[in-house]
Amino acid sequence: MAERSDGRLDTGTGVAGGPGAGVTPRGAEGPAAATPGTAVEPSAASRGTAVDPAAVTPGTAVEPADRAGGAQAPGDAPASGVNAPASAGDAPASGVNAPASAGDAPRWQAAVARRTGETDVRLTLNLRGSGRAELEFPVPFLRHMLHLFAVHGRFDLTVQADGDVDVDDHHLVEDIGLCLGKALHQALGDKRGIRRYGERHTPMDETLARAVIDLSGRPAFVLHANIPAQRVGTFPTELVREFFKSFANEGRMALHLAVLYGEDSHHMIEALFKATAAALREATSPDGDAVPSSKGVLE
């Protein structure tokens, strides 16, 4: 249950204008193998701890190592291999990790790396997955929401990230949304053979949320929600808007979200993530073999 405050937060509406869980931790549980559709979180994901990019079994999250045990410090050079963040001068890797161009047919999966002075994010997305999530970053509530996103969209999603959460969660939440949108855009290529549009109403107990998506190639974002609590656990609820705005911008989609009614802040946010995942699953589902536009392109 979310901790409520007397203040009310109206996230209002926003229009995109620029680029941009695992299970909630339950004490001292260690990493365990997970069946498809589940994710296991670190038992002690301390805020600000960097992640050791070790190989993992699908469906399993890795326990963050202590610095003395070899975890990557912020100043360390990135590890070699697929998990190393790409620099601006790097040539794209072959296969799934190579960025898609506008003329490429959809390949349904992509990998994105982003490293700045504030965050370090490595993310993979498979739109034709089974709902598996491997999530390692120090924002527990967002881990919970992205686990739900993967399960209800039937996407395979991995995120290894760290950032300046000693300041606040804003930069890391925003950049994870940005990387997720960028991976979606790359995975869809020229969007040939997809439905393009998706819509879903999703209840969560007393709450009803709606998500409508157009994978148009033009970013736009609108959110109508009156979330009563300023925080859910340690998570500032104003960051819900920042996450989805970054996702819509880099995913180059029109994303319209609304909480039609509800009382519990946790339920409202959860319903928004579930509705978005289900609407995106519909929008990316197969439909013919043409680009779904009278113009012949979606960009």
Rosetta blueprint (number, residue, H / E / L):
1 M L
2 A L
3 E L
4 R L
5 S L
6 D L
7 G L
8 R L
9 L E
10 D E
11 T L
12 G L
13 T L
14 G L
15 V L
16 A L
17 G L
18 G L
19 P L
20 G L
21 A L
22 G L
23 V L
24 T L
25 P L
26 R L
27 G L
28 A L
29 E L
30 G L
31 P L
32 A L
33 A L
34 A L
35 T L
36 P L
37 G L
38 T L
39 A L
40 V L
41 E L
42 P L
43 S L
44 A L
45 A L
46 S L
47 R L
48 G L
49 T L
50 A L
51 V L
52 D L
53 P L
54 A L
55 A L
56 V L
57 T L
58 P L
59 G L
60 T L
61 A L
62 V L
63 E L
64 P L
65 A L
66 D L
67 R H
68 A H
69 G H
70 G L
71 A L
72 Q L
73 A L
74 P L
75 G L
76 D L
77 A L
78 P L
79 A L
80 S L
81 G L
82 V L
83 N L
84 A L
85 P L
86 A L
87 S L
88 A L
89 G L
90 D L
91 A L
92 P L
93 A L
94 S L
95 G H
96 V H
97 N H
98 A L
99 P L
100 A L
101 S L
102 A L
103 G L
104 D L
105 A L
106 P L
107 R L
108 W L
109 Q E
110 A E
111 A E
112 V E
113 A E
114 R E
115 R E
116 T L
117 G L
118 E L
119 T E
120 D E
121 V E
122 R E
123 L E
124 T E
125 L E
126 N E
127 L L
128 R L
129 G L
130 S L
131 G L
132 R L
133 A E
134 E E
135 L E
136 E E
137 F L
138 P L
139 V L
140 P H
141 F H
142 L H
143 R H
144 H H
145 M H
146 L H
147 H H
148 L H
149 F H
150 A H
151 V H
152 H H
153 G H
154 R L
155 F L
156 D E
157 L E
158 T E
159 V E
160 Q E
161 A E
162 D E
163 G E
164 D L
165 V L
166 D L
167 V L
168 D L
169 D L
170 H H
171 H H
172 L H
173 V H
174 E H
175 D H
176 I H
177 G H
178 L H
179 C H
180 L H
181 G H
182 K H
183 A H
184 L H
185 H H
186 Q H
187 A H
188 L H
189 G L
190 D L
191 K L
192 R L
193 G L
194 I E
195 R L
196 R L
197 Y E
198 G E
199 E E
200 R E
201 H E
202 T E
203 P E
204 M E
205 D L
206 E L
207 T E
208 L E
209 A E
210 R E
211 A E
212 V E
213 I E
214 D E
215 L L
216 S L
217 G L
218 R L
219 P L
220 A E
221 F E
222 V E
223 L E
224 H E
225 A L
226 N E
227 I E
228 P L
229 A L
230 Q L
231 R E
232 V E
233 G L
234 T L
235 F E
236 P E
237 T L
238 E L
239 L H
240 V H
241 R H
242 E H
243 F H
244 F H
245 K H
246 S H
247 F H
248 A H
249 N H
250 E H
251 G H
252 R L
253 M L
254 A E
255 L E
256 H E
257 L E
258 A E
259 V E
260 L E
261 Y E
262 G L
263 E L
264 D L
265 S H
266 H H
267 H H
268 M H
269 I H
270 E H
271 A H
272 L H
273 F H
274 K H
275 A H
276 T H
277 A H
278 A H
279 A H
280 L H
281 R H
282 E H
283 A H
284 T L
285 S L
286 P E
287 D L
288 G L
289 D L
290 A L
291 V L
292 P L
293 S L
294 S L
295 K L
296 G L
297 V L
298 L L
299 E L
